[in-house]
Amino acid sequence: MNFIYILEKEFHKKATYTMIPMHNGDVYKTWTDIYQLKKNYDYLPTIDIEFGIH
């Protein structure tokens, strides 16, 4: 919902969506691990999502 809020704020428009129950196979939570990007490519993101969408 935070991502939707950021989009609404950027586009100055209220999103239209319908909340439905989760389906079998939907992922409840995920955790991003960028360790391999840092290790293999010396990459560390510096732009936050809100600035990046803008």
mmCIF entry with sequence, helices, sheets and N, C-alpha, C, O atoms, coordinates in Angstrom:
data_MODEL
# 
_entry.id   MODEL 
# 
_entity.id                         1 
_entity.type                       polymer 
_entity.pdbx_number_of_molecules   1 
# 
_entity_poly.entity_id                      1 
_entity_poly.type                           'polypeptide(L)' 
_entity_poly.nstd_linkage                   no 
_entity_poly.nstd_monomer                   no 
_entity_poly.pdbx_seq_one_letter_code       MNFIYILEKEFHKKATYTMIPMHNGDVYKTWTDIYQLKKNYDYLPTIDIEFGIH 
_entity_poly.pdbx_seq_one_letter_code_can   MNFIYILEKEFHKKATYTMIPMHNGDVYKTWTDIYQLKKNYDYLPTIDIEFGIH 
_entity_poly.pdbx_strand_id                 A 
# 
loop_
_entity_poly_seq.entity_id 
_entity_poly_seq.num 
_entity_poly_seq.mon_id 
_entity_poly_seq.hetero 
1 1  MET n 
1 2  ASN n 
1 3  PHE n 
1 4  ILE n 
1 5  TYR n 
1 6  ILE n 
1 7  LEU n 
1 8  GLU n 
1 9  LYS n 
1 10 GLU n 
1 11 PHE n 
1 12 HIS n 
1 13 LYS n 
1 14 LYS n 
1 15 ALA n 
1 16 THR n 
1 17 TYR n 
1 18 THR n 
1 19 MET n 
1 20 ILE n 
1 21 PRO n 
1 22 MET n 
1 23 HIS n 
1 24 ASN n 
1 25 GLY n 
1 26 ASP n 
1 27 VAL n 
1 28 TYR n 
1 29 LYS n 
1 30 THR n 
1 31 TRP n 
1 32 THR n 
1 33 ASP n 
1 34 ILE n 
1 35 TYR n 
1 36 GLN n 
1 37 LEU n 
1 38 LYS n 
1 39 LYS n 
1 40 ASN n 
1 41 TYR n 
1 42 ASP n 
1 43 TYR n 
1 44 LEU n 
1 45 PRO n 
1 46 THR n 
1 47 ILE n 
1 48 ASP n 
1 49 ILE n 
1 50 GLU n 
1 51 PHE n 
1 52 GLY n 
1 53 ILE n 
1 54 HIS n 
# 
_struct_asym.id          A 
_struct_asym.entity_id   1 
# 
loop_
_struct_conf.conf_type_id 
_struct_conf.id 
_struct_conf.pdbx_PDB_helix_id 
_struct_conf.beg_label_comp_id 
_struct_conf.beg_label_asym_id 
_struct_conf.beg_label_seq_id 
_struct_conf.pdbx_beg_PDB_ins_code 
_struct_conf.end_label_comp_id 
_struct_conf.end_label_asym_id 
_struct_conf.end_label_seq_id 
_struct_conf.pdbx_end_PDB_ins_code 
_struct_conf.beg_auth_comp_id 
_struct_conf.beg_auth_asym_id 
_struct_conf.beg_auth_seq_id 
_struct_conf.end_auth_comp_id 
_struct_conf.end_auth_asym_id 
_struct_conf.end_auth_seq_id 
_struct_conf.pdbx_PDB_helix_class 
_struct_conf.details 
_struct_conf.pdbx_PDB_helix_length 
HELX_P HELX_P1 AA1 ASN A 2  ? PHE A 11 ? ASN A 2  PHE A 11 1 ? 10 
HELX_P HELX_P2 AA2 TYR A 35 ? TYR A 41 ? TYR A 35 TYR A 41 1 ? 7  
HELX_P HELX_P3 AA3 ILE A 49 ? ILE A 53 ? ILE A 49 ILE A 53 1 ? 5  
# 
_struct_conf_type.id          HELX_P 
_struct_conf_type.criteria    ? 
_struct_conf_type.reference   ? 
# 
loop_
_atom_site.group_PDB 
_atom_site.id 
_atom_site.type_symbol 
_atom_site.label_atom_id 
_atom_site.label_alt_id 
_atom_site.label_comp_id 
_atom_site.label_asym_id 
_atom_site.label_entity_id 
_atom_site.label_seq_id 
_atom_site.pdbx_PDB_ins_code 
_atom_site.Cartn_x 
_atom_site.Cartn_y 
_atom_site.Cartn_z 
_atom_site.occupancy 
_atom_site.B_iso_or_equiv 
_atom_site.pdbx_formal_charge 
_atom_site.auth_seq_id 
_atom_site.auth_comp_id 
_atom_site.auth_asym_id 
_atom_site.auth_atom_id 
_atom_site.pdbx_PDB_model_num 
ATOM 1   N N  . MET A 1 1  ? 0.824   -1.192  0.000   1.00 0.00 ? 1  MET A N  1 
ATOM 2   C CA . MET A 1 1  ? 0.000   0.000   0.000   1.00 0.00 ? 1  MET A CA 1 
ATOM 3   C C  . MET A 1 1  ? 0.870   1.258   0.000   1.00 0.00 ? 1  MET A C  1 
ATOM 4   O O  . MET A 1 1  ? 0.456   2.302   -0.506  1.00 0.00 ? 1  MET A O  1 
ATOM 5   N N  . ASN A 1 2  ? 2.059   1.159   0.562   1.00 0.00 ? 2  ASN A N  1 
ATOM 6   C CA . ASN A 1 2  ? 2.962   2.305   0.556   1.00 0.00 ? 2  ASN A CA 1 
ATOM 7   C C  . ASN A 1 2  ? 3.338   2.682   -0.876  1.00 0.00 ? 2  ASN A C  1 
ATOM 8   O O  . ASN A 1 2  ? 3.401   3.866   -1.209  1.00 0.00 ? 2  ASN A O  1 
ATOM 9   N N  . PHE A 1 3  ? 3.586   1.686   -1.721  1.00 0.00 ? 3  PHE A N  1 
ATOM 10  C CA . PHE A 1 3  ? 3.926   1.930   -3.117  1.00 0.00 ? 3  PHE A CA 1 
ATOM 11  C C  . PHE A 1 3  ? 2.766   2.641   -3.829  1.00 0.00 ? 3  PHE A C  1 
ATOM 12  O O  . PHE A 1 3  ? 2.990   3.578   -4.595  1.00 0.00 ? 3  PHE A O  1 
ATOM 13  N N  . ILE A 1 4  ? 1.535   2.201   -3.577  1.00 0.00 ? 4  ILE A N  1 
ATOM 14  C CA . ILE A 1 4  ? 0.359   2.833   -4.186  1.00 0.00 ? 4  ILE A CA 1 
ATOM 15  C C  . ILE A 1 4  ? 0.254   4.283   -3.714  1.00 0.00 ? 4  ILE A C  1 
ATOM 16  O O  . ILE A 1 4  ? -0.030  5.176   -4.512  1.00 0.00 ? 4  ILE A O  1 
ATOM 17  N N  . TYR A 1 5  ? 0.479   4.516   -2.428  1.00 0.00 ? 5  TYR A N  1 
ATOM 18  C CA . TYR A 1 5  ? 0.439   5.875   -1.899  1.00 0.00 ? 5  TYR A CA 1 
ATOM 19  C C  . TYR A 1 5  ? 1.455   6.774   -2.607  1.00 0.00 ? 5  TYR A C  1 
ATOM 20  O O  . TYR A 1 5  ? 1.137   7.910   -2.958  1.00 0.00 ? 5  TYR A O  1 
ATOM 21  N N  . ILE A 1 6  ? 2.657   6.277   -2.816  1.00 0.00 ? 6  ILE A N  1 
ATOM 22  C CA . ILE A 1 6  ? 3.697   7.057   -3.495  1.00 0.00 ? 6  ILE A CA 1 
ATOM 23  C C  . ILE A 1 6  ? 3.258   7.394   -4.924  1.00 0.00 ? 6  ILE A C  1 
ATOM 24  O O  . ILE A 1 6  ? 3.451   8.519   -5.384  1.00 0.00 ? 6  ILE A O  1 
ATOM 25  N N  . LEU A 1 7  ? 2.669   6.420   -5.623  1.00 0.00 ? 7  LEU A N  1 
ATOM 26  C CA . LEU A 1 7  ? 2.186   6.681   -6.989  1.00 0.00 ? 7  LEU A CA 1 
ATOM 27  C C  . LEU A 1 7  ? 1.063   7.712   -6.987  1.00 0.00 ? 7  LEU A C  1 
ATOM 28  O O  . LEU A 1 7  ? 1.044   8.611   -7.827  1.00 0.00 ? 7  LEU A O  1 
ATOM 29  N N  . GLU A 1 8  ? 0.128   7.585   -6.046  1.00 0.00 ? 8  GLU A N  1 
ATOM 30  C CA . GLU A 1 8  ? -0.966  8.552   -5.955  1.00 0.00 ? 8  GLU A CA 1 
ATOM 31  C C  . GLU A 1 8  ? -0.420  9.959   -5.743  1.00 0.00 ? 8  GLU A C  1 
ATOM 32  O O  . GLU A 1 8  ? -0.871  10.915  -6.373  1.00 0.00 ? 8  GLU A O  1 
ATOM 33  N N  . LYS A 1 9  ? 0.540   10.067  -4.866  1.00 0.00 ? 9  LYS A N  1 
ATOM 34  C CA . LYS A 1 9  ? 1.137   11.363  -4.559  1.00 0.00 ? 9  LYS A CA 1 
ATOM 35  C C  . LYS A 1 9  ? 1.837   11.952  -5.788  1.00 0.00 ? 9  LYS A C  1 
ATOM 36  O O  . LYS A 1 9  ? 1.701   13.142  -6.069  1.00 0.00 ? 9  LYS A O  1 
ATOM 37  N N  . GLU A 1 10 ? 2.570   11.134  -6.503  1.00 0.00 ? 10 GLU A N  1 
ATOM 38  C CA . GLU A 1 10 ? 3.315   11.607  -7.668  1.00 0.00 ? 10 GLU A CA 1 
ATOM 39  C C  . GLU A 1 10 ? 2.395   12.021  -8.820  1.00 0.00 ? 10 GLU A C  1 
ATOM 40  O O  . GLU A 1 10 ? 2.637   13.028  -9.485  1.00 0.00 ? 10 GLU A O  1 
ATOM 41  N N  . PHE A 1 11 ? 1.333   11.231  -9.048  1.00 0.00 ? 11 PHE A N  1 
ATOM 42  C CA . PHE A 1 11 ? 0.428   11.510  -10.162 1.00 0.00 ? 11 PHE A CA 1 
ATOM 43  C C  . PHE A 1 11 ? -0.723  12.439  -9.781  1.00 0.00 ? 11 PHE A C  1 
ATOM 44  O O  . PHE A 1 11 ? -1.523  12.824  -10.634 1.00 0.00 ? 11 PHE A O  1 
ATOM 45  N N  . HIS A 1 12 ? -0.805  12.804  -8.480  1.00 0.00 ? 12 HIS A N  1 
ATOM 46  C CA . HIS A 1 12 ? -1.888  13.674  -7.997  1.00 0.00 ? 12 HIS A CA 1 
ATOM 47  C C  . HIS A 1 12 ? -3.250  13.100  -8.362  1.00 0.00 ? 12 HIS A C  1 
ATOM 48  O O  . HIS A 1 12 ? -4.158  13.812  -8.791  1.00 0.00 ? 12 HIS A O  1 
ATOM 49  N N  . LYS A 1 13 ? -3.359  11.800  -8.179  1.00 0.00 ? 13 LYS A N  1 
ATOM 50  C CA . LYS A 1 13 ? -4.603  11.120  -8.531  1.00 0.00 ? 13 LYS A CA 1 
ATOM 51  C C  . LYS A 1 13 ? -4.815  9.954   -7.581  1.00 0.00 ? 13 LYS A C  1 
ATOM 52  O O  . LYS A 1 13 ? -3.869  9.239   -7.248  1.00 0.00 ? 13 LYS A O  1 
ATOM 53  N N  . LYS A 1 14 ? -6.043  9.760   -7.146  1.00 0.00 ? 14 LYS A N  1 
ATOM 54  C CA . LYS A 1 14 ? -6.387  8.661   -6.256  1.00 0.00 ? 14 LYS A CA 1 
ATOM 55  C C  . LYS A 1 14 ? -6.496  7.375   -7.061  1.00 0.00 ? 14 LYS A C  1 
ATOM 56  O O  . LYS A 1 14 ? -7.183  7.337   -8.081  1.00 0.00 ? 14 LYS A O  1 
ATOM 57  N N  . ALA A 1 15 ? -5.835  6.339   -6.615  1.00 0.00 ? 15 ALA A N  1 
ATOM 58  C CA . ALA A 1 15 ? -5.886  5.045   -7.303  1.00 0.00 ? 15 ALA A CA 1 
ATOM 59  C C  . ALA A 1 15 ? -7.232  4.378   -7.053  1.00 0.00 ? 15 ALA A C  1 
ATOM 60  O O  . ALA A 1 15 ? -7.837  4.537   -5.993  1.00 0.00 ? 15 ALA A O  1 
ATOM 61  N N  . THR A 1 16 ? -7.681  3.640   -8.039  1.00 0.00 ? 16 THR A N  1 
ATOM 62  C CA . THR A 1 16 ? -8.878  2.826   -7.905  1.00 0.00 ? 16 THR A CA 1 
ATOM 63  C C  . THR A 1 16 ? -8.434  1.375   -7.838  1.00 0.00 ? 16 THR A C  1 
ATOM 64  O O  . THR A 1 16 ? -7.790  0.876   -8.761  1.00 0.00 ? 16 THR A O  1 
ATOM 65  N N  . TYR A 1 17 ? -8.769  0.705   -6.766  1.00 0.00 ? 17 TYR A N  1 
ATOM 66  C CA . TYR A 1 17 ? -8.368  -0.690  -6.610  1.00 0.00 ? 17 TYR A CA 1 
ATOM 67  C C  . TYR A 1 17 ? -9.399  -1.429  -5.779  1.00 0.00 ? 17 TYR A C  1 
ATOM 68  O O  . TYR A 1 17 ? -10.193 -0.820  -5.063  1.00 0.00 ? 17 TYR A O  1 
ATOM 69  N N  . THR A 1 18 ? -9.376  -2.728  -5.881  1.00 0.00 ? 18 THR A N  1 
ATOM 70  C CA . THR A 1 18 ? -10.262 -3.596  -5.120  1.00 0.00 ? 18 THR A CA 1 
ATOM 71  C C  . THR A 1 18 ? -9.418  -4.579  -4.330  1.00 0.00 ? 18 THR A C  1 
ATOM 72  O O  . THR A 1 18 ? -8.624  -5.327  -4.901  1.00 0.00 ? 18 THR A O  1 
ATOM 73  N N  . MET A 1 19 ? -9.590  -4.576  -3.021  1.00 0.00 ? 19 MET A N  1 
ATOM 74  C CA . MET A 1 19 ? -8.857  -5.515  -2.174  1.00 0.00 ? 19 MET A CA 1 
ATOM 75  C C  . MET A 1 19 ? -9.579  -6.867  -2.230  1.00 0.00 ? 19 MET A C  1 
ATOM 76  O O  . MET A 1 19 ? -10.781 -6.946  -1.978  1.00 0.00 ? 19 MET A O  1 
ATOM 77  N N  . ILE A 1 20 ? -8.846  -7.910  -2.556  1.00 0.00 ? 20 ILE A N  1 
ATOM 78  C CA . ILE A 1 20 ? -9.411  -9.252  -2.606  1.00 0.00 ? 20 ILE A CA 1 
ATOM 79  C C  . ILE A 1 20 ? -8.557  -10.167 -1.732  1.00 0.00 ? 20 ILE A C  1 
ATOM 80  O O  . ILE A 1 20 ? -7.405  -9.844  -1.443  1.00 0.00 ? 20 ILE A O  1 
ATOM 81  N N  . PRO A 1 21 ? -9.108  -11.299 -1.311  1.00 0.00 ? 21 PRO A N  1 
ATOM 82  C CA . PRO A 1 21 ? -8.307  -12.222 -0.502  1.00 0.00 ? 21 PRO A CA 1 
ATOM 83  C C  . PRO A 1 21 ? -7.117  -12.753 -1.297  1.00 0.00 ? 21 PRO A C  1 
ATOM 84  O O  . PRO A 1 21 ? -7.143  -12.817 -2.526  1.00 0.00 ? 21 PRO A O  1 
ATOM 85  N N  . MET A 1 22 ? -6.087  -13.127 -0.568  1.00 0.00 ? 22 MET A N  1 
ATOM 86  C CA . MET A 1 22 ? -4.911  -13.695 -1.217  1.00 0.00 ? 22 MET A CA 1 
ATOM 87  C C  . MET A 1 22 ? -5.261  -15.031 -1.858  1.00 0.00 ? 22 MET A C  1 
ATOM 88  O O  . MET A 1 22 ? -6.115  -15.767 -1.362  1.00 0.00 ? 22 MET A O  1 
ATOM 89  N N  . HIS A 1 23 ? -4.596  -15.332 -2.956  1.00 0.00 ? 23 HIS A N  1 
ATOM 90  C CA . HIS A 1 23 ? -4.781  -16.598 -3.648  1.00 0.00 ? 23 HIS A CA 1 
ATOM 91  C C  . HIS A 1 23 ? -3.697  -17.577 -3.213  1.00 0.00 ? 23 HIS A C  1 
ATOM 92  O O  . HIS A 1 23 ? -2.665  -17.175 -2.676  1.00 0.00 ? 23 HIS A O  1 
ATOM 93  N N  . ASN A 1 24 ? -3.938  -18.862 -3.448  1.00 0.00 ? 24 ASN A N  1 
ATOM 94  C CA . ASN A 1 24 ? -2.898  -19.858 -3.179  1.00 0.00 ? 24 ASN A CA 1 
ATOM 95  C C  . ASN A 1 24 ? -1.664  -19.490 -3.982  1.00 0.00 ? 24 ASN A C  1 
ATOM 96  O O  . ASN A 1 24 ? -1.756  -19.195 -5.174  1.00 0.00 ? 24 ASN A O  1 
ATOM 97  N N  . GLY A 1 25 ? -0.529  -19.506 -3.341  1.00 0.00 ? 25 GLY A N  1 
ATOM 98  C CA . GLY A 1 25 ? 0.718   -19.182 -4.016  1.00 0.00 ? 25 GLY A CA 1 
ATOM 99  C C  . GLY A 1 25 ? 1.129   -17.725 -3.896  1.00 0.00 ? 25 GLY A C  1 
ATOM 100 O O  . GLY A 1 25 ? 2.269   -17.390 -4.218  1.00 0.00 ? 25 GLY A O  1 
ATOM 101 N N  . ASP A 1 26 ? 0.228   -16.834 -3.437  1.00 0.00 ? 26 ASP A N  1 
ATOM 102 C CA . ASP A 1 26 ? 0.615   -15.441 -3.219  1.00 0.00 ? 26 ASP A CA 1 
ATOM 103 C C  . ASP A 1 26 ? 1.646   -15.371 -2.096  1.00 0.00 ? 26 ASP A C  1 
ATOM 104 O O  . ASP A 1 26 ? 1.567   -16.124 -1.126  1.00 0.00 ? 26 ASP A O  1 
ATOM 105 N N  . VAL A 1 27 ? 2.589   -14.486 -2.229  1.00 0.00 ? 27 VAL A N  1 
ATOM 106 C CA . VAL A 1 27 ? 3.639   -14.330 -1.227  1.00 0.00 ? 27 VAL A CA 1 
ATOM 107 C C  . VAL A 1 27 ? 3.212   -13.245 -0.237  1.00 0.00 ? 27 VAL A C  1 
ATOM 108 O O  . VAL A 1 27 ? 2.944   -12.109 -0.628  1.00 0.00 ? 27 VAL A O  1 
ATOM 109 N N  . TYR A 1 28 ? 3.153   -13.603 1.038   1.00 0.00 ? 28 TYR A N  1 
ATOM 110 C CA . TYR A 1 28 ? 2.706   -12.671 2.072   1.00 0.00 ? 28 TYR A CA 1 
ATOM 111 C C  . TYR A 1 28 ? 3.745   -11.577 2.327   1.00 0.00 ? 28 TYR A C  1 
ATOM 112 O O  . TYR A 1 28 ? 3.397   -10.399 2.416   1.00 0.00 ? 28 TYR A O  1 
ATOM 113 N N  . LYS A 1 29 ? 5.004   -11.959 2.444   1.00 0.00 ? 29 LYS A N  1 
ATOM 114 C CA . LYS A 1 29 ? 6.092   -11.011 2.684   1.00 0.00 ? 29 LYS A CA 1 
ATOM 115 C C  . LYS A 1 29 ? 7.322   -11.445 1.920   1.00 0.00 ? 29 LYS A C  1 
ATOM 116 O O  . LYS A 1 29 ? 7.541   -12.635 1.692   1.00 0.00 ? 29 LYS A O  1 
ATOM 117 N N  . THR A 1 30 ? 8.121   -10.473 1.528   1.00 0.00 ? 30 THR A N  1 
ATOM 118 C CA . THR A 1 30 ? 9.415   -10.773 0.916   1.00 0.00 ? 30 THR A CA 1 
ATOM 119 C C  . THR A 1 30 ? 10.456  -9.847  1.523   1.00 0.00 ? 30 THR A C  1 
ATOM 120 O O  . THR A 1 30 ? 10.137  -8.762  2.008   1.00 0.00 ? 30 THR A O  1 
ATOM 121 N N  . TRP A 1 31 ? 11.673  -10.282 1.490   1.00 0.00 ? 31 TRP A N  1 
ATOM 122 C CA . TRP A 1 31 ? 12.787  -9.460  1.947   1.00 0.00 ? 31 TRP A CA 1 
ATOM 123 C C  . TRP A 1 31 ? 13.816  -9.439  0.834   1.00 0.00 ? 31 TRP A C  1 
ATOM 124 O O  . TRP A 1 31 ? 14.282  -10.486 0.383   1.00 0.00 ? 31 TRP A O  1 
ATOM 125 N N  . THR A 1 32 ? 14.160  -8.263  0.402   1.00 0.00 ? 32 THR A N  1 
ATOM 126 C CA . THR A 1 32 ? 15.153  -8.124  -0.655  1.00 0.00 ? 32 THR A CA 1 
ATOM 127 C C  . THR A 1 32 ? 16.546  -8.230  -0.060  1.00 0.00 ? 32 THR A C  1 
ATOM 128 O O  . THR A 1 32 ? 16.848  -7.615  0.963   1.00 0.00 ? 32 THR A O  1 
ATOM 129 N N  . ASP A 1 33 ? 17.383  -9.012  -0.708  1.00 0.00 ? 33 ASP A N  1 
ATOM 130 C CA . ASP A 1 33 ? 18.775  -9.146  -0.289  1.00 0.00 ? 33 ASP A CA 1 
ATOM 131 C C  . ASP A 1 33 ? 19.648  -8.808  -1.485  1.00 0.00 ? 33 ASP A C  1 
ATOM 132 O O  . ASP A 1 33 ? 19.707  -9.564  -2.454  1.00 0.00 ? 33 ASP A O  1 
ATOM 133 N N  . ILE A 1 34 ? 20.327  -7.669  -1.412  1.00 0.00 ? 34 ILE A N  1 
ATOM 134 C CA . ILE A 1 34 ? 21.155  -7.236  -2.537  1.00 0.00 ? 34 ILE A CA 1 
ATOM 135 C C  . ILE A 1 34 ? 22.625  -7.584  -2.318  1.00 0.00 ? 34 ILE A C  1 
ATOM 136 O O  . ILE A 1 34 ? 23.505  -6.999  -2.951  1.00 0.00 ? 34 ILE A O  1 
ATOM 137 N N  . TYR A 1 35 ? 22.887  -8.517  -1.442  1.00 0.00 ? 35 TYR A N  1 
ATOM 138 C CA . TYR A 1 35 ? 24.263  -8.913  -1.143  1.00 0.00 ? 35 TYR A CA 1 
ATOM 139 C C  . TYR A 1 35 ? 25.041  -9.294  -2.404  1.00 0.00 ? 35 TYR A C  1 
ATOM 140 O O  . TYR A 1 35 ? 26.176  -8.855  -2.585  1.00 0.00 ? 35 TYR A O  1 
ATOM 141 N N  . GLN A 1 36 ? 24.439  -10.105 -3.273  1.00 0.00 ? 36 GLN A N  1 
ATOM 142 C CA . GLN A 1 36 ? 25.130  -10.553 -4.489  1.00 0.00 ? 36 GLN A CA 1 
ATOM 143 C C  . GLN A 1 36 ? 25.443  -9.375  -5.419  1.00 0.00 ? 36 GLN A C  1 
ATOM 144 O O  . GLN A 1 36 ? 26.504  -9.347  -6.044  1.00 0.00 ? 36 GLN A O  1 
ATOM 145 N N  . LEU A 1 37 ? 24.530  -8.406  -5.515  1.00 0.00 ? 37 LEU A N  1 
ATOM 146 C CA . LEU A 1 37 ? 24.808  -7.221  -6.331  1.00 0.00 ? 37 LEU A CA 1 
ATOM 147 C C  . LEU A 1 37 ? 26.006  -6.452  -5.780  1.00 0.00 ? 37 LEU A C  1 
ATOM 148 O O  . LEU A 1 37 ? 26.873  -6.013  -6.536  1.00 0.00 ? 37 LEU A O  1 
ATOM 149 N N  . LYS A 1 38 ? 26.045  -6.295  -4.468  1.00 0.00 ? 38 LYS A N  1 
ATOM 150 C CA . LYS A 1 38 ? 27.162  -5.585  -3.850  1.00 0.00 ? 38 LYS A CA 1 
ATOM 151 C C  . LYS A 1 38 ? 28.461  -6.364  -4.032  1.00 0.00 ? 38 LYS A C  1 
ATOM 152 O O  . LYS A 1 38 ? 29.492  -5.790  -4.382  1.00 0.00 ? 38 LYS A O  1 
ATOM 153 N N  . LYS A 1 39 ? 28.409  -7.672  -3.792  1.00 0.00 ? 39 LYS A N  1 
ATOM 154 C CA . LYS A 1 39 ? 29.602  -8.510  -3.869  1.00 0.00 ? 39 LYS A CA 1 
ATOM 155 C C  . LYS A 1 39 ? 30.150  -8.603  -5.297  1.00 0.00 ? 39 LYS A C  1 
ATOM 156 O O  . LYS A 1 39 ? 31.344  -8.404  -5.520  1.00 0.00 ? 39 LYS A O  1 
ATOM 157 N N  . ASN A 1 40 ? 29.282  -8.904  -6.255  1.00 0.00 ? 40 ASN A N  1 
ATOM 158 C CA . ASN A 1 40 ? 29.724  -9.170  -7.624  1.00 0.00 ? 40 ASN A CA 1 
ATOM 159 C C  . ASN A 1 40 ? 29.924  -7.917  -8.474  1.00 0.00 ? 40 ASN A C  1 
ATOM 160 O O  . ASN A 1 40 ? 30.762  -7.905  -9.375  1.00 0.00 ? 40 ASN A O  1 
ATOM 161 N N  . TYR A 1 41 ? 29.163  -6.870  -8.191  1.00 0.00 ? 41 TYR A N  1 
ATOM 162 C CA . TYR A 1 41 ? 29.206  -5.684  -9.057  1.00 0.00 ? 41 TYR A CA 1 
ATOM 163 C C  . TYR A 1 41 ? 29.524  -4.397  -8.304  1.00 0.00 ? 41 TYR A C  1 
ATOM 164 O O  . TYR A 1 41 ? 29.538  -3.315  -8.892  1.00 0.00 ? 41 TYR A O  1 
ATOM 165 N N  . ASP A 1 42 ? 29.778  -4.516  -7.012  1.00 0.00 ? 42 ASP A N  1 
ATOM 166 C CA . ASP A 1 42 ? 30.037  -3.350  -6.166  1.00 0.00 ? 42 ASP A CA 1 
ATOM 167 C C  . ASP A 1 42 ? 28.925  -2.313  -6.328  1.00 0.00 ? 42 ASP A C  1 
ATOM 168 O O  . ASP A 1 42 ? 29.187  -1.112  -6.384  1.00 0.00 ? 42 ASP A O  1 
ATOM 169 N N  . TYR A 1 43 ? 27.685  -2.791  -6.401  1.00 0.00 ? 43 TYR A N  1 
ATOM 170 C CA . TYR A 1 43 ? 26.525  -1.922  -6.599  1.00 0.00 ? 43 TYR A CA 1 
ATOM 171 C C  . TYR A 1 43 ? 25.768  -1.759  -5.289  1.00 0.00 ? 43 TYR A C  1 
ATOM 172 O O  . TYR A 1 43 ? 25.440  -2.742  -4.624  1.00 0.00 ? 43 TYR A O  1 
ATOM 173 N N  . LEU A 1 44 ? 25.499  -0.534  -4.932  1.00 0.00 ? 44 LEU A N  1 
ATOM 174 C CA . LEU A 1 44 ? 24.697  -0.229  -3.768  1.00 0.00 ? 44 LEU A CA 1 
ATOM 175 C C  . LEU A 1 44 ? 23.755  0.910   -4.149  1.00 0.00 ? 44 LEU A C  1 
ATOM 176 O O  . LEU A 1 44 ? 24.212  2.026   -4.399  1.00 0.00 ? 44 LEU A O  1 
ATOM 177 N N  . PRO A 1 45 ? 22.444  0.649   -4.199  1.00 0.00 ? 45 PRO A N  1 
ATOM 178 C CA . PRO A 1 45 ? 21.510  1.693   -4.616  1.00 0.00 ? 45 PRO A CA 1 
ATOM 179 C C  . PRO A 1 45 ? 21.541  2.888   -3.663  1.00 0.00 ? 45 PRO A C  1 
ATOM 180 O O  . PRO A 1 45 ? 21.675  2.727   -2.450  1.00 0.00 ? 45 PRO A O  1 
ATOM 181 N N  . THR A 1 46 ? 21.418  4.063   -4.220  1.00 0.00 ? 46 THR A N  1 
ATOM 182 C CA . THR A 1 46 ? 21.436  5.279   -3.411  1.00 0.00 ? 46 THR A CA 1 
ATOM 183 C C  . THR A 1 46 ? 20.183  6.123   -3.607  1.00 0.00 ? 46 THR A C  1 
ATOM 184 O O  . THR A 1 46 ? 20.001  7.122   -2.911  1.00 0.00 ? 46 THR A O  1 
ATOM 185 N N  . ILE A 1 47 ? 19.330  5.745   -4.527  1.00 0.00 ? 47 ILE A N  1 
ATOM 186 C CA . ILE A 1 47 ? 18.096  6.488   -4.810  1.00 0.00 ? 47 ILE A CA 1 
ATOM 187 C C  . ILE A 1 47 ? 16.929  5.802   -4.109  1.00 0.00 ? 47 ILE A C  1 
ATOM 188 O O  . ILE A 1 47 ? 16.716  4.602   -4.286  1.00 0.00 ? 47 ILE A O  1 
ATOM 189 N N  . ASP A 1 48 ? 16.166  6.562   -3.308  1.00 0.00 ? 48 ASP A N  1 
ATOM 190 C CA . ASP A 1 48 ? 15.002  5.946   -2.672  1.00 0.00 ? 48 ASP A CA 1 
ATOM 191 C C  . ASP A 1 48 ? 13.849  5.870   -3.672  1.00 0.00 ? 48 ASP A C  1 
ATOM 192 O O  . ASP A 1 48 ? 13.858  6.555   -4.695  1.00 0.00 ? 48 ASP A O  1 
ATOM 193 N N  . ILE A 1 49 ? 12.870  5.042   -3.373  1.00 0.00 ? 49 ILE A N  1 
ATOM 194 C CA . ILE A 1 49 ? 11.779  4.745   -4.314  1.00 0.00 ? 49 ILE A CA 1 
ATOM 195 C C  . ILE A 1 49 ? 10.987  6.002   -4.670  1.00 0.00 ? 49 ILE A C  1 
ATOM 196 O O  . ILE A 1 49 ? 10.599  6.184   -5.824  1.00 0.00 ? 49 ILE A O  1 
ATOM 197 N N  . GLU A 1 50 ? 10.751  6.856   -3.702  1.00 0.00 ? 50 GLU A N  1 
ATOM 198 C CA . GLU A 1 50 ? 9.964   8.054   -3.962  1.00 0.00 ? 50 GLU A CA 1 
ATOM 199 C C  . GLU A 1 50 ? 10.675  8.989   -4.951  1.00 0.00 ? 50 GLU A C  1 
ATOM 200 O O  . GLU A 1 50 ? 10.045  9.511   -5.870  1.00 0.00 ? 50 GLU A O  1 
ATOM 201 N N  . PHE A 1 51 ? 11.951  9.195   -4.769  1.00 0.00 ? 51 PHE A N  1 
ATOM 202 C CA . PHE A 1 51 ? 12.720  10.038  -5.694  1.00 0.00 ? 51 PHE A CA 1 
ATOM 203 C C  . PHE A 1 51 ? 12.811  9.371   -7.060  1.00 0.00 ? 51 PHE A C  1 
ATOM 204 O O  . PHE A 1 51 ? 12.706  10.042  -8.087  1.00 0.00 ? 51 PHE A O  1 
ATOM 205 N N  . GLY A 1 52 ? 13.006  8.056   -7.077  1.00 0.00 ? 52 GLY A N  1 
ATOM 206 C CA . GLY A 1 52 ? 13.118  7.325   -8.336  1.00 0.00 ? 52 GLY A CA 1 
ATOM 207 C C  . GLY A 1 52 ? 11.856  7.388   -9.169  1.00 0.00 ? 52 GLY A C  1 
ATOM 208 O O  . GLY A 1 52 ? 11.930  7.505   -10.393 1.00 0.00 ? 52 GLY A O  1 
ATOM 209 N N  . ILE A 1 53 ? 10.696  7.313   -8.532  1.00 0.00 ? 53 ILE A N  1 
ATOM 210 C CA . ILE A 1 53 ? 9.430   7.389   -9.270  1.00 0.00 ? 53 ILE A CA 1 
ATOM 211 C C  . ILE A 1 53 ? 9.240   8.792   -9.821  1.00 0.00 ? 53 ILE A C  1 
ATOM 212 O O  . ILE A 1 53 ? 8.734   8.964   -10.930 1.00 0.00 ? 53 ILE A O  1 
ATOM 213 N N  . HIS A 1 54 ? 9.639   9.782   -9.058  1.00 0.00 ? 54 HIS A N  1 
ATOM 214 C CA . HIS A 1 54 ? 9.512   11.175  -9.517  1.00 0.00 ? 54 HIS A CA 1 
ATOM 215 C C  . HIS A 1 54 ? 10.318  11.372  -10.793 1.00 0.00 ? 54 HIS A C  1 
ATOM 216 O O  . HIS A 1 54 ? 10.344  12.473  -11.342 1.00 0.00 ? 54 HIS A O  1 
# 
